[in-house]
């Protein structure tokens, strides 16, 4: 009987709190920190890979809210300048 066991070597690295927080923010629910580092540093040239990366981050809502605020501000300034 032959049994082959392959284990991945690991390394310990030191990072600043800021670097750790940035990595943690990039980390998806189903990922390890190794997965994050590999994803962020990978040489994959698949242009479709990034699509959906911002999904469920709340960014869309924030952008829409900012746009509405800018639109309202723009309308107010037009009214002040042109008396609409």
Sine and cosine of phi, psi and omega as CSV:
sin_phi,cos_phi,sin_psi,cos_psi,sin_omega,cos_omega
0.00,0.00,0.71,-0.70,0.00,-1.00
-0.87,-0.50,0.79,-0.62,0.03,-1.00
-0.83,-0.56,0.81,-0.59,0.03,-1.00
-0.92,-0.38,0.82,-0.57,0.04,-1.00
-0.87,-0.49,0.82,-0.58,0.01,-1.00
-0.91,-0.42,0.81,-0.58,0.06,-1.00
-0.85,-0.53,0.55,-0.84,0.02,-1.00
-0.99,0.11,0.71,-0.71,0.08,-1.00
-0.95,0.31,0.50,-0.87,0.02,-1.00
-0.82,-0.57,0.41,-0.91,0.06,-1.00
-0.75,-0.66,0.53,-0.85,0.08,-1.00
-0.97,-0.23,0.76,-0.65,0.04,-1.00
-0.84,-0.54,0.42,-0.91,0.05,-1.00
-0.96,-0.30,0.76,-0.66,0.04,-1.00
-0.76,-0.65,0.39,-0.92,0.05,-1.00
-0.95,0.31,0.25,-0.97,0.07,-1.00
-0.85,0.52,-0.66,0.75,-0.01,-1.00
-0.88,0.48,-0.71,0.70,0.01,-1.00
-0.90,0.44,-0.67,0.74,0.02,-1.00
-0.87,0.48,-0.71,0.70,-0.01,-1.00
-0.89,0.46,-0.65,0.76,0.03,-1.00
-0.89,0.45,-0.70,0.72,0.04,-1.00
-0.89,0.46,-0.68,0.73,-0.01,-1.00
-0.88,0.48,-0.63,0.78,0.02,-1.00
-0.92,0.39,-0.53,0.85,0.01,-1.00
-0.98,0.18,-0.34,0.94,-0.10,-0.99
-0.94,0.35,0.80,-0.59,0.07,-1.00
-0.99,0.13,0.34,-0.94,-0.09,-1.00
-0.83,0.56,-0.59,0.81,-0.08,-1.00
-0.99,-0.11,0.22,0.98,-0.07,-1.00
-0.95,-0.32,0.46,-0.89,0.21,-0.98
-1.00,-0.06,0.18,-0.98,0.06,-1.00
-0.91,0.42,-0.54,0.84,0.09,-1.00
-0.86,0.50,-0.70,0.72,0.03,-1.00
-0.86,0.51,-0.67,0.75,0.00,-1.00
-0.88,0.47,-0.76,0.65,-0.02,-1.00
-0.87,0.49,-0.66,0.75,0.03,-1.00
-0.92,0.40,-0.65,0.76,0.02,-1.00
-0.90,0.43,-0.68,0.73,-0.08,-1.00
-0.97,0.24,-0.41,0.91,-0.05,-1.00
-0.94,-0.35,0.04,1.00,-0.05,-1.00
-0.91,0.42,0.45,-0.89,0.01,-1.00
-1.00,-0.09,0.33,0.94,-0.05,-1.00
-0.91,0.42,0.77,-0.64,-0.02,-1.00
-0.98,-0.20,0.24,0.97,0.01,-1.00
-0.94,0.35,0.93,-0.36,-0.05,-1.00
-0.93,0.38,-0.33,0.94,0.00,-1.00
-1.00,0.09,-0.17,0.99,-0.11,-0.99
-0.85,0.52,-0.62,0.78,-0.08,-1.00
-0.98,0.18,-0.26,0.97,-0.04,-1.00
-0.90,0.43,0.79,-0.62,-0.01,-1.00
1.00,-0.04,-0.05,1.00,-0.04,-1.00
-0.89,0.45,-0.47,0.88,-0.03,-1.00
-1.00,-0.10,0.05,1.00,-0.02,-1.00
-0.85,0.52,0.64,-0.77,0.04,-1.00
0.89,0.46,0.43,0.90,0.05,-1.00
-0.99,-0.15,-0.19,0.98,-0.05,-1.00
1.00,0.08,-0.04,1.00,-0.04,-1.00
-0.88,0.48,-0.66,0.75,-0.02,-1.00
-0.85,0.53,-0.71,0.70,0.01,-1.00
-0.89,0.45,-0.66,0.76,0.01,-1.00
-0.90,0.43,-0.66,0.75,0.01,-1.00
-0.91,0.41,-0.68,0.73,0.02,-1.00
-0.89,0.45,-0.65,0.76,0.03,-1.00
-0.90,0.44,-0.68,0.73,0.02,-1.00
-0.90,0.43,-0.64,0.77,0.01,-1.00
-0.90,0.43,-0.69,0.72,0.03,-1.00
-0.87,0.49,-0.67,0.74,0.02,-1.00
-0.89,0.45,-0.68,0.73,0.03,-1.00
-0.91,0.42,-0.65,0.76,0.03,-1.00
-0.88,0.47,-0.70,0.71,0.01,-1.00
-0.89,0.46,-0.70,0.72,0.02,-1.00
-0.89,0.46,-0.65,0.76,0.01,-1.00
-0.89,0.46,-0.70,0.71,0.01,-1.00
-0.90,0.44,-0.65,0.76,0.04,-1.00
-0.88,0.47,-0.68,0.73,0.00,-1.00
-0.92,0.39,-0.61,0.79,0.07,-1.00
-0.88,0.47,-0.68,0.73,0.01,-1.00
-0.88,0.47,-0.67,0.75,0.01,-1.00
-0.91,0.42,-0.66,0.75,-0.05,-1.00
-0.98,0.20,-0.64,0.77,-0.14,-0.99
-0.91,-0.41,-0.04,1.00,0.06,-1.00
0.92,0.40,0.57,0.82,0.01,-1.00
-0.97,0.26,0.00,0.00,0.00,0.00
